[in-house]
């Protein structure tokens, strides 16, 4: 099959660029490639394939009119940026040759190569990439949403544009007392962020020794370690000790009583994935509480057992990113069940693998490229230092630069603050960035 053959991309009503399909009733579309999700992974993949195919041969199904560079929300919470600095309109970042259907996926019928949307539209596809990310699950922690909505509660999260600036407002108005930070008992995006914001808060308070001397800071994580890669965990333990931050391991937030300013936790034994039936509540008072909420895949994935695993994540081969059952389906990003760290850096690496393997599939060939689990986490430790963690599957470090990246670095901080956002908006979303492997080969020419 010639993938560059002329394609009749759309049947049904034609839409102007950026116009919502939901304005029409029961529209029917067809396309060469359907990209479900217009976030980091979806926008990147749409850009790659829109260049290859005729106009409207690629459809992007994405409900939101807003697109955010989420990795910068840590520095929003630290007061260095505003949410607006992380924002673009979705219409401005999607490729112009792609058709945008502004709606939610409701159900995927892979046997019929069909997606039905919430507004009743149907999209027929030849190939599909699912890139829908994961959602905050506030309901799993009773009282959390109500506390976030109360501007005087002292409760915030950098995992939402609605509450990220509240984090800094809470930090700068804090006069002493208990400051708690949490890490949830679920897979999550940017798993280093809950401790990054703790380090930034401590750095901010340290500029006022009188307030810092009256403050107790704790980092409460469900994990038995501070970070999943030992090389970086060793250094992060030192950072927490130097900053006098208490780390409470296997400690899971289960409820927020914001009327009493109490956070309720339980202790998680090694063998348990959820709260044991015989657990006892552990109650900590707080003046400021930053919560990394539990997260879960979107409902249409969780309720679609034919394409998802038992936890609701898209079931793909962890190397090829191809669906384990449907060869014309690929996944990218946080919604996949690949055992890698869910970061934008992982998407940058995955996008090349998905592109090349999908092209092979379109030529009736088997996938050739392999994703090695690469992820990166710039772990901010202050307002001018950062540990640049890079690793692949099984927590094996895979560093780019010719120095020990487990050590705090000013260069890494400014890369996180300035270089990475520029690369995201101007290179990655246009489909041209595949991670730092090219630079790593320059600095480490004799490594595999």
Secondary structure as the mmCIF struct_conf table of DSSP 4:
data_model
#
loop_
_struct_conf.conf_type_id
_struct_conf.id
_struct_conf.beg_label_comp_id
_struct_conf.beg_label_asym_id
_struct_conf.beg_label_seq_id
_struct_conf.end_label_comp_id
_struct_conf.end_label_asym_id
_struct_conf.end_label_seq_id
TURN_TY1_P TURN_TY1_P1 UNK A 3 UNK A 4
BEND BEND1 UNK A 5 UNK A 5
BEND BEND2 UNK A 12 UNK A 12
TURN_TY1_P TURN_TY1_P2 UNK A 17 UNK A 18
HELX_RH_3T_P HELX_RH_3T_P1 UNK A 21 UNK A 23
BEND BEND3 UNK A 24 UNK A 26
STRN STRN1 UNK A 28 UNK A 36
BEND BEND4 UNK A 39 UNK A 39
HELX_RH_AL_P HELX_RH_AL_P1 UNK A 40 UNK A 50
TURN_TY1_P TURN_TY1_P3 UNK A 51 UNK A 52
BEND BEND5 UNK A 53 UNK A 53
TURN_TY1_P TURN_TY1_P4 UNK A 55 UNK A 56
BEND BEND6 UNK A 57 UNK A 57
STRN STRN2 UNK A 58 UNK A 61
BEND BEND7 UNK A 65 UNK A 65
STRN STRN3 UNK A 66 UNK A 68
HELX_RH_3T_P HELX_RH_3T_P2 UNK A 70 UNK A 72
HELX_RH_AL_P HELX_RH_AL_P2 UNK A 73 UNK A 77
TURN_TY1_P TURN_TY1_P5 UNK A 78 UNK A 79
BEND BEND8 UNK A 80 UNK A 81
HELX_RH_3T_P HELX_RH_3T_P3 UNK A 83 UNK A 86
STRN STRN4 UNK A 87 UNK A 89
HELX_RH_AL_P HELX_RH_AL_P3 UNK A 90 UNK A 93
BEND BEND9 UNK A 94 UNK A 94
TURN_TY1_P TURN_TY1_P6 UNK A 96 UNK A 97
BEND BEND10 UNK A 98 UNK A 98
STRN STRN5 UNK A 99 UNK A 101
BEND BEND11 UNK A 103 UNK A 103
STRN STRN6 UNK A 105 UNK A 109
HELX_RH_3T_P HELX_RH_3T_P4 UNK A 110 UNK A 112
TURN_TY1_P TURN_TY1_P7 UNK A 113 UNK A 113
STRN STRN7 UNK A 114 UNK A 117
TURN_TY1_P TURN_TY1_P8 UNK A 118 UNK A 119
BEND BEND12 UNK A 120 UNK A 120
STRN STRN8 UNK A 122 UNK A 130
STRN STRN9 UNK A 134 UNK A 136
HELX_RH_3T_P HELX_RH_3T_P5 UNK A 138 UNK A 140
BEND BEND13 UNK A 141 UNK A 141
STRN STRN10 UNK A 142 UNK A 142
TURN_TY1_P TURN_TY1_P9 UNK A 143 UNK A 143
HELX_RH_AL_P HELX_RH_AL_P4 UNK A 144 UNK A 149
TURN_TY1_P TURN_TY1_P10 UNK A 151 UNK A 152
BEND BEND14 UNK A 153 UNK A 153
STRN STRN11 UNK A 155 UNK A 156
TURN_TY1_P TURN_TY1_P11 UNK A 158 UNK A 159
BEND BEND15 UNK A 160 UNK A 160
TURN_TY1_P TURN_TY1_P12 UNK A 161 UNK A 163
HELX_RH_AL_P HELX_RH_AL_P5 UNK A 164 UNK A 173
BEND BEND16 UNK A 176 UNK A 176
STRN STRN12 UNK A 177 UNK A 183
BEND BEND17 UNK A 185 UNK A 186
STRN STRN13 UNK A 189 UNK A 189
BEND BEND18 UNK A 190 UNK A 190
TURN_TY1_P TURN_TY1_P13 UNK A 191 UNK A 192
HELX_RH_AL_P HELX_RH_AL_P6 UNK A 193 UNK A 206
TURN_TY1_P TURN_TY1_P14 UNK A 207 UNK A 207
BEND BEND19 UNK A 208 UNK A 208
HELX_RH_AL_P HELX_RH_AL_P7 UNK A 209 UNK A 212
TURN_TY1_P TURN_TY1_P15 UNK A 213 UNK A 214
STRN STRN14 UNK A 215 UNK A 221
BEND BEND20 UNK A 222 UNK A 229
HELX_RH_AL_P HELX_RH_AL_P8 UNK A 230 UNK A 242
TURN_TY1_P TURN_TY1_P16 UNK A 243 UNK A 244
STRN STRN15 UNK A 245 UNK A 248
TURN_TY1_P TURN_TY1_P17 UNK A 249 UNK A 250
STRN STRN16 UNK A 251 UNK A 257
TURN_TY1_P TURN_TY1_P18 UNK A 258 UNK A 261
STRN STRN17 UNK A 262 UNK A 267
TURN_TY1_P TURN_TY1_P19 UNK A 270 UNK A 271
BEND BEND21 UNK A 273 UNK A 274
TURN_TY1_P TURN_TY1_P20 UNK A 277 UNK A 278
STRN STRN18 UNK A 282 UNK A 285
BEND BEND22 UNK A 287 UNK A 287
STRN STRN19 UNK A 288 UNK A 290
STRN STRN20 UNK A 295 UNK A 297
HELX_RH_AL_P HELX_RH_AL_P9 UNK A 299 UNK A 302
TURN_TY1_P TURN_TY1_P21 UNK A 303 UNK A 303
TURN_TY1_P TURN_TY1_P22 UNK A 305 UNK A 307
STRN STRN21 UNK A 308 UNK A 308
TURN_TY1_P TURN_TY1_P23 UNK A 310 UNK A 311
BEND BEND23 UNK A 312 UNK A 312
STRN STRN22 UNK A 314 UNK A 314
STRN STRN23 UNK A 316 UNK A 316
TURN_TY1_P TURN_TY1_P24 UNK A 318 UNK A 320
STRN STRN24 UNK A 322 UNK A 323
BEND BEND24 UNK A 324 UNK A 325
TURN_TY1_P TURN_TY1_P25 UNK A 327 UNK A 328
STRN STRN25 UNK A 329 UNK A 331
BEND BEND25 UNK A 333 UNK A 333
TURN_TY1_P TURN_TY1_P26 UNK A 334 UNK A 335
STRN STRN26 UNK A 336 UNK A 336
BEND BEND26 UNK A 339 UNK A 340
STRN STRN27 UNK A 342 UNK A 342
BEND BEND27 UNK A 343 UNK A 343
HELX_RH_AL_P HELX_RH_AL_P10 UNK A 344 UNK A 362
TURN_TY1_P TURN_TY1_P27 UNK A 363 UNK A 364
STRN STRN28 UNK A 375 UNK A 380
BEND BEND28 UNK A 382 UNK A 384
STRN STRN29 UNK A 386 UNK A 392
HELX_RH_3T_P HELX_RH_3T_P6 UNK A 393 UNK A 395
STRN STRN30 UNK A 396 UNK A 397
BEND BEND29 UNK A 401 UNK A 403
TURN_TY1_P TURN_TY1_P28 UNK A 405 UNK A 406
BEND BEND30 UNK A 407 UNK A 407
STRN STRN31 UNK A 409 UNK A 409
HELX_RH_AL_P HELX_RH_AL_P11 UNK A 410 UNK A 414
HELX_RH_PI_P HELX_RH_PI_P1 UNK A 415 UNK A 419
HELX_RH_AL_P HELX_RH_AL_P12 UNK A 420 UNK A 423
HELX_RH_PI_P HELX_RH_PI_P2 UNK A 424 UNK A 428
TURN_TY1_P TURN_TY1_P29 UNK A 429 UNK A 431
TURN_TY1_P TURN_TY1_P30 UNK A 436 UNK A 436
HELX_RH_AL_P HELX_RH_AL_P13 UNK A 437 UNK A 443
TURN_TY1_P TURN_TY1_P31 UNK A 445 UNK A 446
#
